[in-house]
Amino acid sequence: MQELDFDRLRPIGLSPAMARAIAVVREDASGAPLRVTEVHRETLRVHDGVAEFTARVMPRLQRRLVDDGDALAVGDWVLAECDRHGDWWAHTRIAPQSQLARRDMHGRPQVFASNVDTALLVMGVDADFSPRRLERVIECAAQVPALHPRLEAWTRVSPAMARVTAVNLGNASLSEIGTQS
C-alpha cells in the first residue's frame, strides 16, 4: 500500500475521513492524490499540497462520470499519474463526501463544489441585491449536511438581514442601514 503524506495534504483540505477513502481506493489503483482547484473543458488544475499544475482527465473516467450523470468539480480528490512526457492524467475520482449543487433546467445536478465543509456567502448590498437569490443560495447550501451547524448560526442573524433588505438602498448610505430598525 502506498503511503499518504497527511501533513503535506492537510493544508489543501485533506480530512481524516477523506484520507481513509483515498487509502481504500489506492488498494486497487495507483497514483498521486490531488485536489481539483479548477475545472476547464479539457483540463483540470490540481494541487498536490506543494504546487498547482494542469492535468487532463482520462477518457474512461470522463465517460464513467457522464454515464452516471456526474462531473468533476472544484474540491474533488482524484488519483493521477504522470506519463513519460511529463503530462498528468487523472484516472480515478475519490467519491466526494459532500457536494454543493443545484438542478439545471433539465433536472440534472449541476455541481459547484465537492467536499465542502465551509461556505462563505458574500453579497453586495447594492441595487443588485436580491433576497430571493440569497434564499436560493442558502437552500442550495442547506443540502450539504456538513454546513448545517453554520446555517443554523446564520439563521439566528437573519432578522438583522431582513431589516437590511427592507431599506431602499438607492436612498440610504451604509451607516444609515445599520441604524434603521
Buried (B, 14 or more C-beta within 10 A) or exposed (E): EEEBEEEEBEEBBBBEEBBEBBBEBBEEEEBBBBBBBEBEEEBBBBBBBEEEBEBBBBEEBBEEBEEEEBBBBBBBBBBBBEEEEEEBBBBBBBEBBBBBBEEEEEEEEEBBBBBBBEBEEEEEBEEEBEEEEBEEBBEBBEEBEBBEEBBEEBEEEEEEBEEBBEBEBEEBEEEEBEEEE
